[in-house]
């Protein structure tokens, strides 16, 4: 039987800190970049499963990583 471990709460941490915490807990970090205005670049916006849940050791933890605010793009007719 696979032992259960507790998922760490990594929302708000840097991507590096989050990956380290998830790995140290015996889980598999999966990070997906999310471009948008939410959060500072490189911080975890959301995770699945949520922190505090009990899951089998080695279970993947999906983390949404902010890339920071998008750069404003000018309409093509304003680009010279």
N, C-alpha and C positions, 0 to 999 in steps of 0.2 A: 504494500500500500504506500502511495506517495504521501509524504508528510505535508501538512498544511502550514502556510506561513501568512503573516499579516502584510497586506499591501501598505507601503508607506504613503502618507499624504504628501505629494510633491507639487501641488498647485501653488504657483507663486515663486517657486524656486527657479534657479537658472537651469538650463537644459543639462549642463554638465553635472550640477549637484543632484538633479533628479535621476539621471542615468546611473550615477554612482550609488544613490540610496536604493534604487530598485534592484540593481545588481547585487549589492550587499545583502539584500533581503532574500536573495536566491530566486529572483524573478527575471524575466526577459524584457528589457526596455525596448520599446518601439516608438520612435519619435517621428511625428509628421509636422512639417512646417505649415503654418497658417499665416498668409499675408493679410494684414488688416490693421485697423487702428487700435484694436484691443491689446492692452499690455505693452510692456517694453520689449524690444527685440531680445530674443533668447530666453524668455521666461515661459514657464508652463501655464497655459490658460485652462486646461482641463485634462482629466485623466479617466481611464476606464480600465479595470474596475476602480471604484472610488477607494480612497485611503481608508484603512481600518477593516476592509473586507478580508475574510479568510479564503485563500485560494491554494490549489496544489502548488508545491514547489516547482519552479521552472515555468510557471504560467506567464504569458505575455501581458505586459502593462502598456497600453496605448496612451501616448502623451501628445497633446496638441501644443506645439511650440510656436509662440508669436515671432514673426519676423520683423515686427515693429510697423509703424505707420507706412503706408504706401507712398511712394514718391508721386507728386502731382504730375499728370501728363497734360501737356498742352494739346488742344485740338490741332489736327494737321494743318489747317489753314493759318494758324498762328506761328508755326514753326518756320524759321527762315534759314 
